[in-house]
Amino acid sequence: MSEPWLSTDEIAAHLGVTKDTVYAWIADKGMPAHKIGRLWKCQATEVDEWVRTGAAASDSPHTHDGGGPYPEQAGTQPKRKEGR
């Protein structure tokens, strides 16, 4: 039997982090995930191996230059007004 694909909610619960953290790790740190339609899906064994290698804790060259935690929102965060 093949391993089931987990949603971002399920993988967040598996890792004990928020869904926003999962999206940030996908975008910024290369967490293994596959986009299926509009959804990100992960396999626990791939993610567990990625965590074991220390990738979640290390700096990664795979960074985006702004925006929210969601990969598809990179660079879309509104600018803060100066003086705030």
Buried (B, 14 or more C-beta within 10 A) or exposed (E): EEEEBBBBEBBBBBBEBBBEBBBBBBBBBBBBBEEEEEEBBBBBEBBEEBBEEEBBEEEEEEEEEEBBBBBEBBEEEEEEEEEE
